Amino acid sequence: MATPVVTLTPDRASYSPGDPIVVAVSAVDADNSSERLVLSGTDSQGNAVTVALNIDRRDTFTITSAVWERTGVALAIDQAGMRVSGSVPSA
Amino acid sequence: VRTERLLVTGRVGQGAAVTAILDVPVDYLIVGAAELAALPTAGTPWSRMLAVADSSWPSVKLDDQDNQVAAKAVAAGLVYARTGTASYRTKVVSVLNQVRATQASNQSKALAWGRQVGGYVIAADLVGYRDPGFVAWVDQARTVTLPEHGRWKSIQGTMRTTYGNWGAWCTAAHLAASRYVGDQAGVDTAIRVLKGYLGDRAAWGDEIAATAGYDPAWSCAATPSAEYRGPGINPACTPVLDGAVVEDVARSATVAPLVDDTGRMYSWENLAGYLLAARLAQRAGFADVYDYQGAAFRRAAQFLARNGGWPPQYTVSYSTAVTLTRVYGVDFGPLPGYNHDRCFGYTDWLTP
């Protein structure tokens, strides 16, 4: 089984100590990260037409903890919104 | 680049636990972390700052309005932040502990505190010093009673009630301290005061009272002292008064609009404090501070330039002049030297 890829995306490029921060969480399981969708039909001249596309499939990710490493202060977890939020520790 | 590391742990589908790491860049109170990391460690501005950081510093004395150890601590803080050399952090922390330890015998004058506290807070931030005792000290420094002056008896009270040079330094100190302790309401108040000083009467002014030296002849408002509520820098009401730092140019012994050395010197003092507040405020979200109210700071520089105030007569004002030239891209003539101000400086290195 391939290692899943978890991506953390902060809401700003940089912060000051004490600033609020919201981090979006997304996860992709590399084993089944996309699905191929194939659509078939007939055009107005009666020719068969097939269209295919790949759709990334984001796996479910259950967040169990979110914590600043140095201070141990936890961030709030929004499981439904797939994000964590809190304050940037004072350095 | 200074960062804080965030660890997020969870499970993908039914798989094993996985931990993701995010290193969040954390800026300093006065400069962005990435910005600072890109500044040079060679050249004249760096060497001058390094020399200050390496020098032997006098004793800390919070009640001495001419004590400049705070500015020297900022130099060491910047060197540490840029290089990570631990000895500079140690030197700064030693000074910060002295500040706390000597408060009881140095608790009388708001001007002296206003000129120093901001620098010590900035230095603490630069070296990442967050000792709970020091944080608590910074918190109370804004409101501790400093009884010497008849009217201005605390950093916070002085900030709120005057646009003179005492208020300038106290605004910078209050803003730095509020930011450091995470008091957003305190930050917001200081920024409103700064906006009022620059000319936004709706932002601040009700608590402002004229100093004893106030002269309505210097003010675009032309109000008697009992009605003066600002602004601190004149709007462009006339070509002569435009940009005058009302309270401190009025220290001139000459009759308006003639400015003398005293008026020029105090105007520079005033600008030094409020420009430090502006630097802090910009990083706290007041993004257009330098353009605010028709670029009030630039108009103040222009006023001084056309009234014999450029270059400043004292080295303690040079870093303020450098800020004005770098921020606005103006050149009013060469500066004869360089030094830090009361509690900050190194603007030639910080703003290349």
Interface residues (C-beta under 8 A of the other chain):
Chain A: M1 T3 P4 V6 T7 L8 P10 A13 S14 Y15 S16 P17 G18 I21 V23 V25 A27 V28 D29 D59 T60 F61 T62 I63 T64 S65 A66 V67 W68 E69 R70 L75 V84 S87 V88 P89 S90 A91
Chain B: R2 E4 R5 L6 L7 V8 T9 G10 R11 V12 G13 G15 A17 V18 A20 I21 L22 V24 P25 V26 D27 Y28 L29 G32 A33 A34 D125 G128 R130 V135 R179 Y180 G182 Q184 R283 A284
